[in-house]
Amino acid sequence: MELDHIVPWGRSFAEYKAMFQLSEADLQKTILGCGDGPAAFNYQLNKLGGTVQSVDPIYQFSRLELKHRIDAIYDEVLAQVAAHKNNFVWDTIKSVTELGQIRMQAMNDFLADYDKGKQQGRYITGSLPVLDFSDQQFDLVLCSHFLFLYSDHFSLQQHIDSIVELCRVGKQVRIYPLLSLDNQLSPHLEQVRQTLKQQHIHTELQTVAYQFQQGATQMLVAYSS
Ligand SMILES: C[S@@+](CC[C@H](N)C(=O)[O-])C[C@H]1O[C@@H](n2cnc3c(N)ncnc32)[C@H](O)[C@@H]1O
């Protein structure tokens, strides 16, 4: 992974709560965020006393490297959103400017927490489809804006292997969104669910009270049955 090729972009704790329908009881659980990147979920949950680890390949980079990369791509990402404004729902977040403020606040919170979090083992370098955690180490595994979203870049088999791996390390897995970058339901979703069923992994779709990408109203819940 080369720094010049990554586009670090992170969501807030409030967005994670809404995307994954996290209850107060869920937040007491042992949680893994897979592909958390520069999101503020780990920072905020740790501050609230929760037990959380994040795994992502970008944690191989230093705080300064990630900060420089965030600064380098920030205007371009917002320009892309502005150019495709109709692909998003602007009811909670009202404008591109507000979106930029929310995302930058989240990424700044992440950056401020990053070195301490790394020392505490909360930010761990790793990549699906193979993770260096024990079987059923986590009560809950969350995967936001990686699986299904990048269906063009991550194959069907990589999706299957990744979700099997997430169900190995966690008792329950939640994945959001289920749309790919073109705002269509991921072409992998049905085949993934059928294959997981054969491997005794139960999956169900749940509607969530969050929508920013137009039409992204459901998460996948998966667990070994
Ligand atoms: C669009 S970002 C989402 C960040 C965060 N989850 C959020 O919702 O704000 C996608 C993240 O997936 C990570 N990623 C890419 N390949 C991965 C892999 N093979 N395993 C785990 N994470 C990966 C990227 O480094 C990036 O941080």
The ligand as an SDF file (V2000), in Angstrom:
LIG
                    3D

 27 29  0  0  0  0  0  0  0  0999 V2000
  -13.7790    4.6690    2.9270 C   0  0  0  0  0  0  0  0  0  0  0  0
  -12.6950    4.2360    4.2210 S   0  0  0  0  0  0  0  0  0  0  0  0
  -13.8490    4.0640    5.5650 C   0  0  0  0  0  0  0  0  0  0  0  0
  -13.2580    4.4880    6.8880 C   0  0  0  0  0  0  0  0  0  0  0  0
  -14.1930    4.3350    8.0830 C   0  0  0  0  0  0  0  0  0  0  0  0
  -14.6220    2.9690    8.2570 N   0  0  0  0  0  0  0  0  0  0  0  0
  -15.4030    5.2080    7.9550 C   0  0  0  0  0  0  0  0  0  0  0  0
  -16.5000    4.7120    7.6610 O   0  0  0  0  0  0  0  0  0  0  0  0
  -15.2680    6.4260    8.1290 O   0  0  0  0  0  0  0  0  0  0  0  0
  -12.2650    2.5420    3.8370 C   0  0  0  0  0  0  0  0  0  0  0  0
  -11.1970    1.9770    4.7440 C   0  0  0  0  0  0  0  0  0  0  0  0
  -10.9680    0.6040    4.4160 O   0  0  0  0  0  0  0  0  0  0  0  0
   -9.6000    0.3430    4.5940 C   0  0  0  0  0  0  0  0  0  0  0  0
   -9.1870   -0.8860    3.8960 N   0  0  0  0  0  0  0  0  0  0  0  0
   -8.7360   -1.0060    2.6200 C   0  0  0  0  0  0  0  0  0  0  0  0
   -8.4210   -2.2950    2.3580 N   0  0  0  0  0  0  0  0  0  0  0  0
   -8.6690   -2.9960    3.4990 C   0  0  0  0  0  0  0  0  0  0  0  0
   -8.5400   -4.3740    3.8530 C   0  0  0  0  0  0  0  0  0  0  0  0
   -8.1090   -5.2870    2.9590 N   0  0  0  0  0  0  0  0  0  0  0  0
   -8.8760   -4.7420    5.1040 N   0  0  0  0  0  0  0  0  0  0  0  0
   -9.3400   -3.8380    5.9930 C   0  0  0  0  0  0  0  0  0  0  0  0
   -9.4990   -2.5200    5.7070 N   0  0  0  0  0  0  0  0  0  0  0  0
   -9.1600   -2.1060    4.4810 C   0  0  0  0  0  0  0  0  0  0  0  0
   -8.9350    1.5770    4.0370 C   0  0  0  0  0  0  0  0  0  0  0  0
   -7.5850    1.6970    4.4460 O   0  0  0  0  0  0  0  0  0  0  0  0
   -9.8460    2.6740    4.5740 C   0  0  0  0  0  0  0  0  0  0  0  0
   -9.3950    3.1870    5.8070 O   0  0  0  0  0  0  0  0  0  0  0  0
  1  2  1  0
  2  3  1  0
  2 10  1  0
  3  4  1  0
  4  5  1  0
  5  6  1  0
  5  7  1  0
  7  8  2  0
  7  9  1  0
 10 11  1  0
 11 12  1  0
 11 26  1  0
 12 13  1  0
 13 14  1  0
 13 24  1  0
 14 15  1  0
 14 23  1  0
 15 16  2  0
 16 17  1  0
 17 18  1  0
 17 23  2  0
 18 19  1  0
 18 20  2  0
 20 21  1  0
 21 22  2  0
 22 23  1  0
 24 25  1  0
 24 26  1  0
 26 27  1  0
M  CHG  2   2   1   9  -1
M  END
$$$$
